[in-house]
Amino acid sequence: MSNQPTTVAVNTIDQRLFRSTMGCFATGVTVITTARDGYVHGMTANAFLSVSLDPPLVLVSIGRSAKMHSLLAPGGRYGVSKLSEEQEHLSRHFSGKPITDLQPQFVWHNETPLLADALAHVVARVVDAHPAGDHTLFIGLVEHLAYRDGRPLLYYRGRYGRMATL
């Protein structure tokens, strides 16, 4: 038995296989938001997670080619709106397929926009950023939390879904 770490040569994993395999993990759906120069910017993301309870930290993974990437900076804030099953249209709107004439409604906290009627809200201040391949992991210190009862919008294997009754 060797104590040497297992290594994989760069680019030996097929990207389609990687996406399909990662898609087997069902996730909730979030919209990440921020405000800049009087405009609200948002993007759909499912790579969001809690990192720490003390201090309360969260993480969102943003592709370097995404517009949102250039809008998040140390000390800046971002909002996370966890979508309910009734908000699939908002997920689609913020995933790069804008719905004509849709005007999403926002609530604000600490000058940060959050989608109205979302299942949960988080406002975080960027305290660290870690490059990770073609993405950056933005770690945020939580400044505000809120949630309501409801059913989450889910994403699994490239499709939206709803949770069965628990």
KAURNOR-V791713 format. One record per pair of residues at least 24 apart in sequence whose C-alpha atoms are under 10 Angstrom apart, sorted by the first residue. I is the first residue (numbers start at 0). J is the second residue. D is the distance in whole Angstrom. If there is no record, write none. Layout:
BEGIN
((I:J:D) (I:J:D))
END
This chain:
BEGIN
((18:156:9) (18:157:9) (19:155:10) (19:156:7) (19:157:8) (20:156:8) (21:155:9) (21:156:8) (22:154:8) (22:155:6) (22:156:4) (22:157:7) (22:158:9) (23:154:9) (23:155:6) (23:156:6) (23:157:9) (24:154:9) (24:155:6) (24:156:8) (25:153:7) (25:154:6) (25:155:5) (25:156:8) (25:157:10) (25:158:10) (25:159:10) (25:160:9) (26:151:10) (26:152:9) (26:153:6) (26:154:5) (26:155:7) (26:156:10) (26:159:10) (26:160:10) (27:81:7) (27:82:8) (27:83:9) (27:84:10) (27:151:7) (27:152:6) (27:153:5) (27:154:6) (27:155:9) (27:159:10) (27:160:10) (27:161:10) (28:79:10) (28:80:8) (28:81:6) (28:82:6) (28:83:8) (28:84:9) (28:86:10) (28:87:9) (28:90:7) (28:151:8) (28:152:6) (28:153:6) (28:154:7) (28:159:9) (29:59:10) (29:78:10) (29:79:6) (29:80:5) (29:81:4) (29:82:6) (29:83:9) (29:89:10) (29:90:7) (29:93:10) (29:114:10) (29:117:9) (29:118:10) (29:119:9) (29:120:9) (29:151:10) (29:152:9) (29:153:10) (30:78:8) (30:79:6) (30:80:5) (30:81:7) (30:82:7) (30:89:8) (30:90:7) (30:92:10) (30:93:7) (30:94:9) (30:113:8) (30:114:8) (30:117:9) (30:120:10) (31:59:8) (31:61:10) (31:67:8) (31:77:7) (31:78:6) (31:79:5) (31:80:7) (31:81:9) (31:93:9) (31:112:9) (31:113:8) (31:114:9) (31:121:10) (31:122:10) (32:67:8) (32:70:10) (32:71:10) (32:76:9) (32:77:6) (32:78:5) (32:79:6) (32:80:8) (32:93:10) (32:105:10) (32:111:7) (32:112:6) (32:113:7) (32:114:8) (32:122:9) (33:67:8) (33:70:8) (33:71:8) (33:75:9) (33:76:7) (33:77:5) (33:78:6) (33:79:9) (33:110:9) (33:111:6) (33:112:6) (33:113:8) (33:122:10) (34:70:9) (34:71:10) (34:75:10) (34:76:9) (34:77:8) (34:78:9) (34:110:8) (34:111:6) (34:112:7) (35:70:8) (35:71:10) (35:110:10) (35:111:10) (38:112:10) (39:105:9) (39:111:9) (39:112:7) (39:113:10) (40:66:9) (40:67:7) (40:70:9) (40:77:10) (40:93:9) (40:112:9) (41:66:9) (41:67:7) (41:77:10) (41:78:9) (41:79:10) (41:90:10) (41:92:9) (41:93:6) (41:94:9) (41:95:10) (41:112:9) (41:113:9) (41:114:10) (42:66:9) (42:67:7) (42:79:10) (42:89:10) (42:90:8) (42:91:9) (42:92:9) (42:93:5) (42:94:6) (42:95:8) (43:79:10) (43:80:9) (43:81:10) (43:82:10) (43:89:8) (43:90:6) (43:91:8) (43:92:8) (43:93:5) (43:94:5) (43:95:8) (44:79:9) (44:80:10) (44:81:10) (44:90:9) (44:93:9) (44:94:8) (45:81:9) (45:153:9) (45:154:8) (46:136:9) (47:79:9) (47:81:10) (47:136:10) (47:137:10) (47:138:10) (48:138:10) (49:138:9) (49:139:10) (49:141:10) (50:138:8) (50:139:9) (50:140:10) (51:140:9) (51:141:10) (52:141:10) (53:140:10) (54:140:7) (54:141:8) (55:123:9) (55:139:8) (55:140:6) (55:141:6) (55:142:8) (56:123:8) (56:124:9) (56:125:10) (56:126:9) (56:138:7) (56:139:6) (56:140:5) (56:141:6) (56:142:9) (57:121:9) (57:122:10) (57:123:8) (57:124:10) (57:125:9) (57:136:10) (57:137:8) (57:138:6) (57:139:5) (57:140:7) (57:141:7) (58:123:9) (58:125:9) (58:127:10) (58:128:9) (58:135:10) (58:136:6) (58:137:6) (58:138:4) (58:139:6) (58:140:9) (59:128:10) (59:134:10) (59:135:8) (59:136:6) (59:137:5) (59:138:7) (59:139:8) (60:128:10) (60:129:9) (60:130:10) (60:131:9) (60:133:10) (60:134:6) (60:135:6) (60:136:5) (60:137:6) (60:138:9) (61:130:10) (61:131:10) (61:133:9) (61:134:5) (61:135:5) (61:136:7) (61:137:8) (62:130:10) (62:131:9) (62:132:9) (62:133:6) (62:134:4) (62:135:6) (62:136:9) (63:130:9) (63:131:10) (63:132:9) (63:133:6) (63:134:5) (63:135:7) (64:133:8) (64:134:8) (65:134:9) (68:134:9) (68:135:8) (68:136:10) (68:137:9) (71:124:9) (71:125:7) (71:128:9) (71:137:8) (72:124:9) (72:125:7) (72:126:9) (72:127:9) (72:128:8) (72:137:9) (73:124:8) (73:125:5) (73:126:6) (73:127:6) (73:128:8) (73:137:9) (73:138:9) (73:139:9) (74:123:9) (74:124:6) (74:125:5) (74:126:6) (74:127:9) (74:139:9) (74:140:10) (75:111:10) (75:123:8) (75:124:6) (75:125:6) (75:126:8) (75:139:9) (76:109:8) (76:110:8) (76:111:7) (76:112:10) (76:122:7) (76:123:5) (76:124:4) (76:125:6) (76:126:9) (76:139:8) (76:140:9) (76:141:10) (76:142:9) (77:109:10) (77:110:10) (77:111:6) (77:112:8) (77:113:9) (77:121:8) (77:122:6) (77:123:6) (77:124:7) (77:125:8) (77:137:10) (77:139:8) (77:141:10) (78:107:9) (78:108:9) (78:109:10) (78:110:10) (78:111:6) (78:112:6) (78:113:6) (78:114:9) (78:120:7) (78:121:6) (78:122:5) (78:123:6) (78:124:9) (78:139:10) (78:141:10) (78:143:9) (78:144:10) (79:111:10) (79:112:9) (79:113:7) (79:114:8) (79:117:9) (79:119:8) (79:120:6) (79:121:5) (79:122:6) (79:123:8) (79:144:10) (80:112:9) (80:113:6) (80:114:6) (80:115:8) (80:116:9) (80:117:6) (80:118:7) (80:119:6) (80:120:5) (80:121:7) (80:122:9) (80:145:10) (80:146:10) (81:113:10) (81:114:9) (81:116:10) (81:117:6) (81:118:5) (81:119:5) (81:120:6) (81:121:8) (81:146:9) (81:151:8) (81:152:8) (82:114:9) (82:115:10) (82:116:8) (82:117:5) (82:118:6) (82:119:7) (82:120:9) (82:149:10) (82:150:9) (82:151:6) (82:152:6) (82:153:9) (83:116:8) (83:117:6) (83:118:5) (83:119:9) (83:147:10) (83:148:10) (83:149:7) (83:150:6) (83:151:4) (83:152:5) (83:153:9) (83:161:9) (84:117:10) (84:118:9) (84:149:8) (84:150:6) (84:151:5) (84:152:4) (84:153:7) (84:159:9) (84:160:8) (84:161:6) (84:162:9) (85:116:10) (85:117:9) (85:118:10) (85:149:10) (85:150:8) (85:151:8) (85:152:7) (85:161:10) (86:114:10) (86:116:9) (86:117:8) (86:118:9) (86:151:9) (86:152:7) (87:151:10) (87:152:7) (87:153:9) (87:154:10) (87:159:8) (87:160:9) (89:114:9) (90:152:9) (90:159:10) (108:142:9) (108:143:8) (108:144:10) (109:142:8) (109:143:9) (116:146:10) (116:147:9) (117:145:10) (117:146:8) (117:147:8) (117:149:9) (117:151:9) (118:145:9) (118:146:6) (118:147:6) (118:148:7) (118:149:6) (118:150:8) (118:151:7) (118:152:9) (119:144:8) (119:145:6) (119:146:4) (119:147:6) (119:148:9) (119:149:9) (119:151:9) (120:144:6) (120:145:5) (120:146:6) (120:147:9) (121:145:7) (121:146:9))
END
